[in-house]
Amino acid sequence: MINKKQFKFSLCVGIFATIIYAIKLLFKHKSVFSPLMTLMLQTGYWYIVPVYLLVIFFLDSSICYLCLRVLNFGINILRERYE
């Protein structure tokens, strides 16, 4: 069963992590990134960067959601054991 609060939180963390990753990628390779983007736009492969960022977003949010579910499971086991 999906916990809606954990799901919303993991989506927000995924968005935040993806934005931070994109900013780091943009400023780390500033001299390489600009010609690469113009080359991708000219050749018709402009969709590679958004698809890559979308995959990073799904990975980040899925990892966060999985960690929250495991943490919730552990807390429930400890709560049942010590009640």
Phi and psi in degrees as GROMACS dihedral restraints (atoms count N, CA, C in turn):
[ dihedral_restraints ]
;  ai    aj    ak    al  type     phi  dphi    fc
    3     4     5     6     1   -88.3    20    10
    4     5     6     7     1   127.3    20    10
    6     7     8     9     1   -85.9    20    10
    7     8     9    10     1   116.4    20    10
    9    10    11    12     1   -65.8    20    10
   10    11    12    13     1   -35.3    20    10
   12    13    14    15     1   -67.2    20    10
   13    14    15    16     1   -42.9    20    10
   15    16    17    18     1   -66.2    20    10
   16    17    18    19     1   -37.4    20    10
   18    19    20    21     1   -66.0    20    10
   19    20    21    22     1   -44.8    20    10
   21    22    23    24     1   -63.7    20    10
   22    23    24    25     1   -41.2    20    10
   24    25    26    27     1   -64.0    20    10
   25    26    27    28     1   -41.9    20    10
   27    28    29    30     1   -67.7    20    10
   28    29    30    31     1   -34.4    20    10
   30    31    32    33     1   -65.7    20    10
   31    32    33    34     1   -41.8    20    10
   33    34    35    36     1   -64.2    20    10
   34    35    36    37     1   -41.9    20    10
   36    37    38    39     1   -65.5    20    10
   37    38    39    40     1   -39.0    20    10
   39    40    41    42     1   -63.4    20    10
   40    41    42    43     1   -42.1    20    10
   42    43    44    45     1   -63.9    20    10
   43    44    45    46     1   -45.7    20    10
   45    46    47    48     1   -62.4    20    10
   46    47    48    49     1   -45.5    20    10
   48    49    50    51     1   -65.8    20    10
   49    50    51    52     1   -37.1    20    10
   51    52    53    54     1   -68.5    20    10
   52    53    54    55     1   -39.3    20    10
   54    55    56    57     1   -64.9    20    10
   55    56    57    58     1   -43.9    20    10
   57    58    59    60     1   -62.1    20    10
   58    59    60    61     1   -42.4    20    10
   60    61    62    63     1   -63.2    20    10
   61    62    63    64     1   -42.8    20    10
   63    64    65    66     1   -65.5    20    10
   64    65    66    67     1   -39.9    20    10
   66    67    68    69     1   -66.0    20    10
   67    68    69    70     1   -43.8    20    10
   69    70    71    72     1   -62.1    20    10
   70    71    72    73     1   -40.9    20    10
   72    73    74    75     1   -64.9    20    10
   73    74    75    76     1   -39.0    20    10
   75    76    77    78     1   -67.8    20    10
   76    77    78    79     1   -43.6    20    10
   78    79    80    81     1   -85.4    20    10
   79    80    81    82     1   -22.9    20    10
   81    82    83    84     1   -72.3    20    10
   82    83    84    85     1   -42.2    20    10
   84    85    86    87     1  -114.1    20    10
   85    86    87    88     1    51.2    20    10
   87    88    89    90     1   -63.6    20    10
   88    89    90    91     1   -39.7    20    10
   90    91    92    93     1   -73.7    20    10
   91    92    93    94     1   -27.1    20    10
   93    94    95    96     1   -91.9    20    10
   94    95    96    97     1   -31.6    20    10
   96    97    98    99     1   -68.6    20    10
   97    98    99   100     1   -41.5    20    10
   99   100   101   102     1   -65.1    20    10
  100   101   102   103     1   -50.1    20    10
  102   103   104   105     1   -64.4    20    10
  103   104   105   106     1   -31.4    20    10
  105   106   107   108     1   -66.4    20    10
  106   107   108   109     1   -41.6    20    10
  108   109   110   111     1   -66.2    20    10
  109   110   111   112     1   -42.2    20    10
  111   112   113   114     1   -64.3    20    10
  112   113   114   115     1   -36.7    20    10
  114   115   116   117     1   -64.8    20    10
  115   116   117   118     1   -41.6    20    10
  117   118   119   120     1   -66.0    20    10
  118   119   120   121     1   -37.6    20    10
  120   121   122   123     1   -67.1    20    10
  121   122   123   124     1   -37.5    20    10
  123   124   125   126     1   -72.3    20    10
  124   125   126   127     1   -36.1    20    10
  126   127   128   129     1   -86.4    20    10
  127   128   129   130     1   -10.8    20    10
  129   130   131   132     1    93.8    20    10
  130   131   132   133     1    10.0    20    10
  132   133   134   135     1  -103.0    20    10
  133   134   135   136     1    39.5    20    10
  135   136   137   138     1   -68.6    20    10
  136   137   138   139     1   -23.6    20    10
  138   139   140   141     1   -77.2    20    10
  139   140   141   142     1    -9.8    20    10
  141   142   143   144     1   -65.3    20    10
  142   143   144   145     1   -43.3    20    10
  144   145   146   147     1   -65.9    20    10
  145   146   147   148     1   -48.2    20    10
  147   148   149   150     1   -62.7    20    10
  148   149   150   151     1   -36.8    20    10
  150   151   152   153     1   -66.3    20    10
  151   152   153   154     1   -41.2    20    10
  153   154   155   156     1   -61.8    20    10
  154   155   156   157     1   -44.3    20    10
  156   157   158   159     1   -67.3    20    10
  157   158   159   160     1   -34.1    20    10
  159   160   161   162     1   -66.2    20    10
  160   161   162   163     1   -40.0    20    10
  162   163   164   165     1   -65.3    20    10
  163   164   165   166     1   -42.6    20    10
  165   166   167   168     1   -61.1    20    10
  166   167   168   169     1   -41.4    20    10
  168   169   170   171     1   -60.6    20    10
  169   170   171   172     1   -47.6    20    10
  171   172   173   174     1   -64.3    20    10
  172   173   174   175     1   -38.6    20    10
  174   175   176   177     1   -65.2    20    10
  175   176   177   178     1   -45.8    20    10
  177   178   179   180     1   -62.6    20    10
  178   179   180   181     1   -46.2    20    10
  180   181   182   183     1   -69.3    20    10
  181   182   183   184     1   -34.8    20    10
  183   184   185   186     1   -67.9    20    10
  184   185   186   187     1   -41.9    20    10
  186   187   188   189     1   -63.5    20    10
  187   188   189   190     1   -42.4    20    10
  189   190   191   192     1   -64.3    20    10
  190   191   192   193     1   -43.3    20    10
  192   193   194   195     1   -64.7    20    10
  193   194   195   196     1   -41.1    20    10
  195   196   197   198     1   -63.0    20    10
  196   197   198   199     1   -42.6    20    10
  198   199   200   201     1   -62.7    20    10
  199   200   201   202     1   -40.6    20    10
  201   202   203   204     1   -65.5    20    10
  202   203   204   205     1   -38.9    20    10
  204   205   206   207     1   -66.3    20    10
  205   206   207   208     1   -41.3    20    10
  207   208   209   210     1   -66.2    20    10
  208   209   210   211     1   -41.1    20    10
  210   211   212   213     1   -62.9    20    10
  211   212   213   214     1   -42.6    20    10
  213   214   215   216     1   -64.1    20    10
  214   215   216   217     1   -40.4    20    10
  216   217   218   219     1   -63.2    20    10
  217   218   219   220     1   -43.8    20    10
  219   220   221   222     1   -63.3    20    10
  220   221   222   223     1   -41.4    20    10
  222   223   224   225     1   -64.3    20    10
  223   224   225   226     1   -40.7    20    10
  225   226   227   228     1   -65.4    20    10
  226   227   228   229     1   -38.4    20    10
  228   229   230   231     1   -64.7    20    10
  229   230   231   232     1   -45.4    20    10
  231   232   233   234     1   -64.2    20    10
  232   233   234   235     1   -37.3    20    10
  234   235   236   237     1   -65.4    20    10
  235   236   237   238     1   -43.1    20    10
  237   238   239   240     1   -66.5    20    10
  238   239   240   241     1   -37.1    20    10
  240   241   242   243     1   -69.7    20    10
  241   242   243   244     1   -37.3    20    10
  243   244   245   246     1  -102.4    20    10
  244   245   246   247     1    12.1    20    10
